[in-house]
Amino acid sequence: VGGAFAPGDKVAVEEDLLIPTANGSITAHLYRPLQAAANGGVDRDVLLPLTVFYHGGGFVTCGLDTHANLCRCLAQRAQTVVLSVDYRLAPEARFPAAAHDALDAVRWAAANAADLRVRAGTLAVAGDSAGGNLAAVAAQQLRHSGVNIAHQLLLYPVVDCATEHPSYESMGIGYFLGADQMRWFKDQYFDNGADRANSLASPLAAADLSGVASATIISDEYDPLRDEAEHYAQRLAQA
């Protein structure tokens, strides 16, 4: 609301958390929305679903604060508790560090639904750009794992780190995100010998998408990431 630097919608509660992972604890921020009861009041007794959110920034930049407004609006308008994850960034922590943090965060959230005071048994994952990559990776990698991901919200996601689709050429210069900028981000995230077609890096490269959670995918028309996002939507629909 009001642009990228507006505060976002008012929510009921915000709190900082620590999430234990295999590589040490990472920080997170939780947003609990104002709950609208049927009588127009506030019903604090109803357990809401949980959405685990990953911020964008090319795997290199941004963090909890840069995406707080988006998380507040998502929490309030979708009536979901939002857990925003401060995963490790490149180049200090290269692939697959962010992907591993993303998976660990979802596993932890699912296992701690009671402590988080959210509805147990299902959760959603969400993210924009590089965060959309991590949300898609989580939805893929955790299927059939006992962690029930009910939905994924992917906002102009990076889903193919191995191949440049035609929109890199047609939409790669003169808009908010440039093709050269995206190439630079990938060079920071991956070591020279990294397998960029690995499904932990490129969800679109996965041969089998059966059983992956339903998805809402929003692509930008003037964006080098447009074609891969729309191709991924088509692949999911076919599966």
C-alpha positions, 0 to 999 in steps of 0.5 A: 500500500503506497509503494515499496517503502510504505509500512503495509497493513496494520497487524495484531502482533509482530515478534522475532524468532530463532529457527534452529537449522543444521547449520546453526540458528537463523532469524525470522519474524512472525506477523499475526493478523488482526482477526475479523470475527463474524460479528465484526469484532476480533476472534483470537481463539481461531487458529489461522493457517501459517505461511512461510515467506522468503524474501527476494533479492537475488539470493544476495540482498534484502532481508526481513525489513525490506519485505516487512510491508509485503508480509504485513499485507499478506498476513492481514489480507489473506488472514494467515500468520506469516513467518518471514525467514532470514535465510543465509545470503550469497556470496558468503553462503553460496548454493545450496545454503539458502535452499537448505535454510528454506527447507529447515525453516518449513520443517521446523514450522510444521513441527512447532505449529502448537507453539506458534499457535497456528493451525496444525497439519497444513501450511503454505510457502511464499516468496518473491523472485529469489524467495519464490525460488526457495518457496518452489524448492520447498514445495518440491523437495518436501512432497511425500515427506510428511510435511503437508504444504497446502499451497505455494505463492510464487511472485515473479519467481526464479525457477530456472538458474541453468537456462536463459529463456527468451524474455531475458533477451526481449525484456532484459534491458530498460526495466526494473530487473535487468538480464545482466543484473540477474546473471550477476546475482546467479554468479554470486549464488553459485560456485563455478562448479555448481550444478545450476540445473539441480532441482534445489536450484532450478525447480523447473528442471525437475523431471517429475512435478506430480504431487507438488502443492497447488500454486498461485504464480504471478509473473511480470510482463516486463521482466526477464524472469517472465517466461520461466515463471509461466513455463513453470505454471504450465508444467505444474498444470500438466502435472 
